[in-house]
Amino acid sequence: MIDRENLPKISDRSAEDILEFLGKPFRPELIKSRRIGGRDVCYLPIAAVTERLNKAAGNWTWRVVSVTTESMPLTRKGETVDVPVVTVIGSLEIPGLGVREGVGTHPCEGTEDAAKSAASDALKRAASLFGVPLDGG
């Protein structure tokens, strides 16, 4: 079992050690919440996920595979409207553990950062396939 306070050097960690560290619960103060569709939803900021990847594996790579925008019907104030939505597919590689792909989407309404938000979600989803608990744990 990995002791977070006395981690072995990254080069000395086994794949099992890295996976164990990736899957540890996050400290409660890192977990945020926001209101979506009338309910509170917990989430982890991308900074917490990238910090976990850095501390657990150190040497990981993220590559955006594709970015597309298409119109999708979304419900807004009780009405269905067509809204442009950005979809990002990305590839996360952790040496010794392999590659996982994640998909993120974000509506392009009222923000110029839709692609950035979709890419962040794609990275978090790919990290979850390595065991990172996106609800905080």
Buried (B, 14 or more C-beta within 10 A) or exposed (E): EBEEEEBEEBEEBEEEBBBBBBBBEBEEEBBEEEEEEEEEEEBBEBEBBBEBBEBBBBEBEBEBEEBEEEEEEEEEEEEEEEBEBBBBBBBBBBEEBEEBBBBBBBBBEEEEEBBBBBBBBBBBBBBBEBBBBBEBB
